[in-house]
Amino acid sequence: MAIQFNESDVAPAPFGLGGQRQRLLTEERVKGTNILLDRWKLGPGGAVEVDVPAKNIAWFQMLEGDAVLDCAGKKAELTESHTGYLPPGTRGILSSKSGATLLYVEIPDAVRFDDNLSSRSAAWRVVDWMREPVLESEHDARKRIYVATPALFGTKAIKAEMIIYPPGTSGSNHHHEGCEHFKYVLSGRSTGYTNEVPHSLGAGDVVYHFDLERHYSSTEGNEDLRFIEFFVPGEFKTVWVDDNRICAWNPTGRNVLGDKPVRDIKAHSSADFVSPQDV
């Protein structure tokens, strides 16, 4: 059965200078997991060391505040609109003048999921997800924004999406084959279903779904439900309970700001790909 808890259930520990870290997904909490999920919080003037081991990769999603990431003299200014990829061996300092909160995911021995990592020397990269294309579901009002894909970060070891459910929206029941999967709720409330068993979801909740576990969500209240879902590896199969509700995503021609996005993504369906590589 899915593992669910709220970030407030996990005690923070001191981290770096003026920082705190909550270890949300660990091998102790989920035996054998390949996903290590942290929530980092930097106080004003805080700084933490970023040190990705040589065989690992990492990904981060800013949640609030602002920060500067400095790796080998290359700097990026970060706000809540930024997501980023850190390839094997990345080292640097993350600092914040006014305070910041972010999710940090690390994948141990990531070459298991992408054998090209061992021969590729990729640079770390930051993306403004608010400039990325918004896709709309063919069957309902859901929206999707990709925040980690082969096209964005050059690896098939991970995949991540931001999903937005307007009020009164329900997704389609499905399961995944060949991946680990978690979701982190950013805002809103919903009833989630795991193997048809209902459970309440709210901001700060983490839900870890095991392979083959059926799941979907329905919104509650008058606020958009927003969550990030993350997959390891990034190539997997999705199976839908109702073939008439197979999830298909169509381009809107705009980003969440209502402007033209920085790139184009073609319409695609989970019936057509194990995992689309051009997103």
N, C-alpha and C positions, 0 to 999 in steps of 0.2 A: 504494500500500500504506500501511496505517496507520503513523503516526509514533509511536514509543514510546521513552520514556526515563525514568530515575528522577530525582527532584529532586536527589539527591546528585551527579548528573552536571553540574549547573549551579552554577557558582561564585557565591557571594553577593557583593554589592557594598554598601559602606556606604550607609546610608539614614537621613536625618534625624538625630536625636540618639539614639545608642545603638541604632540599628536596622540591619537588613540586609534586602536585597531580592534575590530570585532571579527572574529573568525567564524563566518556563517556556515559555509560548507567545508567540512574537514573529513579526513579519513575516519576519524572517531565517530562523527555523526552519521556518515554514509560510508559504510565499509566498502572499500575497493573503488571509490570514486576517482575519476580522472579530472574532476573539476574542484579547484580550491578557490572559494569565494570569500573575500574580505570586504568589510566596509571600513574605509579610512576616514578619519575626521581630523583635520588640522585646525588648531586654534590660531588666532591672530599672531603673526610672526612665526608660525610653526614651520617645521621642515622635516622631511623623512627621506631616507635613502631608498632609491629604487635599484634593485639588484636582481635581475632575471638570470637564473642559472643557465649554463651553456646548452642544456638540452631542453629547456622549457621555453614557452612563449607566454605572454601576458596580454591582457586587454583591460582597459579601464573605461568607465563611464562617469563623467562628472555629474553630480546630483545638485549641488548648490555651491555658491561662493565662487571665488576665483583663485587661480594658482599659476605658478610658472614651473614648467618641467625643463630642466637643464641636463642634457646628456652629452658629454664630450664637447661642450661649448655650443651646441645647437640648442636653442631655446624655443619654447612654445608657450604662449600665454593662453590659459585655459579658463573657460567659463562653463556654465551649466549646459551650454549647447555643444560641448565637445566630447568626443569619444576617441580612443586611441589604441594603437597596436604597438607592442614592444617585443621585438624578435629575440631569439636566443642571445644571451650575453649582454643585454642592454643594462647599462649602469648609469645612474645619475641622481639628481636631487629634485624632489618635488617640494616647493615652498609656497607659502601663502601669506600675504600681508594682512588680509582681513578675515581669513578663515575659509575653509572649503571642506566639502564632503564628497566622496566618490566611492563607487564600487570598483574593486580590483579583482580580476580573475586570473589565475595562473594555471597552466596545463602542464603537468610534469611529463617529461620524456615525450614531447609533442611529435617527434619524428615518427612515432608509431602511427600517427594519423596523416602524416604528410612527409613522405620520404624525401621530397625535394628540399626540406628544411636543412638537411645536413650539407647540401652543396650550394645553398643559396645564401648570399650575404645581403639581406634586406635591411633597409634603414627603418627606424621607428617612424611612425606616422600618426598625425592627429587629423581628425575629420570633424567638420561642423555638421552635425546631423540635421540641424534645422534648415540647411541648404540642400539636403538630399531629397530625392523624389518621394512623394507620397503616392502610395498605391491604394486602391479601393477594392474591397471584396465584391465579387460578382453577385453574391447571394444575400448580402446583408450590409450593414452600415460600417463595418470595421475598416480601419485603415492600418497600413503597415509602412514602416520606414526601416530600411536595412541599416544596421549600425556595425556589423562585422561580416564581411563576405570575401570571397576570393578576389573580386574586382577591387574592393577597397583596400585590402591588406595583403593580398598575394599569398594566402594560405587557405587550404581546404580543411585545416585541422579544427577550425571553429566557425560558427555561424551565430549571429545574434540579430534580433529584430526588436523594434519598438512597436507595440500593438496598441491601438486606440479603439476602444469600444464606446460609441456615444450611448447616452441613456436609452434603455429599452432594447438593447442589442444582445443577441445570443449567438455564440459560435456553433460550429458543427462538431459532433462527437468523432474523435479520431484517436489513433495511436501512432507512435513512431517505432521504427525497427532499425536497429544498428546505431543507436546514439544514446547518450545521457542528455538530460534535458532539465533545466530549472527555469522558473520565472520569478521575477522580483517585482512586486507591485509598487509603482511609483505614486499613484493617486487613485482615488475612487474606491468604490465597494462593489463586490460581486459575490455571487454564489458560484463556486467552482464545483465541478463534478469529476470524480476519479472513479473509474469503473462504475459509473452511475450513482455513486454515493456522494451526497452534497456536503460542502464545507464552505464556511464563510471566508472571504478574502478581503483584506484592506491594506492600506498603505504600510509599507515596511514588511509585509509578509513575504517569505521565501517558500516556494513549493518545489520540491525535487520529485520529478516523475521518473520512475524506472522504465526501462525498455519494455514495450508492448502494453503499457498501462493506458487505458482509454481515458480521455479527459477533454473538457471544454468548460466554458464560463458563460454566465449571463450577468448583465449589469444589475445593480441595485441602486436606487436613489436617482438624483438628478444631475450627477456629476459624471464626466467622462471617466471610464476606467482606463488607466494607462499602465502598461507593464512592459518590462524587458524580458524576452525569453532567449535562452542561450543553449546551444547544442554543441556537443563534442562526441565524435568528429562532426565536421560541417557537411559531410555527405551521408545521407541516410534516406530511408523510405518512409513516407507517411501513408497510412491506410485509413480510409474513411468508412464509418459505419454505414452511411447512406451514400451510395454512388451518385445520387442526384444532388448532393450537397458538397461534392468535392471542391475544395477551396481553390479558387482562381482569383488572380490579382491583376487589376487593370490600371494603367498609368492615368494620373489625373492631370499631368502637365504642370504641376505646381508643387511647392514645398509647403511646410506647415505655416510659413509666413505669408502664403498666398502669392509668392513670386515664382518666377521661372527657376526650376532646380538647376543645380550645377552639372547634371548629367541626365541622360535618358535611360529608362529601363523599360524593356518590352513587356507586354502582358505575358503572364505565364501561369501555369497550373501545376499543382503537385501531382496530377495524373501524367504529366508530360516528362518530368525529370525526377531522378532520385534526389538531386539537389542542383538547382540552376547555377551555372558557373559564371554567367554574365551579369550578375546583379551586384 
